[in-house]
Amino acid sequence: MPELPEVHALAVDLGARLTGRVIRRLDILAIYALKTFAISPEQLRGQTIAGVTRHGKFLDIAIGQGRDQGRDQDQRQDQGQHQGGDRAEDPVHLVLHLARAGWVRWRETEPKVSARPGRSPKNPLAARLILEPDGAGLDITEAGTKKSLQLHLVRDPRDIERVRMLGPEPLDPGFTRDVFAGILKTAGRSQIKGVLRDQATIAGIGNAYSDEILWAAKMSPFKAAAMTDAEIDRLYAALQSTLRDAIARSEGLAASELKAEKHEGLKVHGRAGQPCPVCATTIRQVIFHDSSLQYCPGCQTGGRVLADRVLSRLLK
């Protein structure tokens, strides 16, 4: 699943490719993926893409408002409200959550074969964005049988409940050590792995980078969130350095290169059975119903091995 660093890199890469381009059409091939559709894909025809940003792990393609129109946005919104609804020229946001197996692919030209859902078992096509004048654009795919990809067409990203409920961005200037300490204090006895992954608490960190952050901080994934000042300092520094280093590695890469770069950059996540790069202890894992975590017993748990069962606890 792409997390904050990869979604950030996707936003930068796609922003450079899409901004200023005119939409020929948006084809929705997997109806299950279109979660919010008060706005019809047909309304995007002829609209100009204004930019690409992100909200946590959500990718946001803004459509229908150029950069020079920003100063008029509030006036248009007021007029739309007075008229009892949105105006056609108000911006639209195509918001994507790629979930566990979704991805995006840039195409330089329009495919010769018309889009059909599920043409490739490994990467079935869920949606296709086609641009003027040459048919270049974006393919949105989702592999596997568990269909969790989300596409939303909204006037405001906050119309999406999961976006509206996102916690603070961990790399924003306002996300200080003291803000982080307050989050941990509120979480109390909750396990720190779950706190880092909770999108309503902190936006953008998932399973992989929570493992990496806790390894860098030398903390057990089952440690309570309430901790000493020294531990807070260590965890905050690990969170900042892990995410910033990942962004530095991934920024500037094309979408096609991001998965490989993420895998290459991970130190413990997905590396069960391999030696820890710091202490050479064998990396272990705990498997849950639909996910797993990896950790180093030598660096994180004082040599103790976590029981590999649902609701695992430290072995006595």
Secondary structure, 3 states (H helix, E strand, C coil): CCCHHHHHHHHHHHHHHHCCCEEEEEEECCHHHEEECCCCHHHHCCCEEEEEEEECCEEEEEECCCHHHHHHHHHHHHHHHHCCCCCCCCCEEEEEECCCCEEEEEECCCCCCCCCCCCCCCCCEEEEEEECCCCCEEEEEECCCCCCCEEEEECCHHHCHHHHCCCCCCCCCCCCHHHHHHHHHHHCCCEHHHHHHCCCCCCCCCHHHHHHHHHHHCCCCCCECCCCHHHHHHHHHHHHHHHHHHHHHHCCCCHHHHHHHHHHHCCCCCCCCCECCCCCCECEEEECCCCEEEECHHHHCCCCCECCCCCCCECC
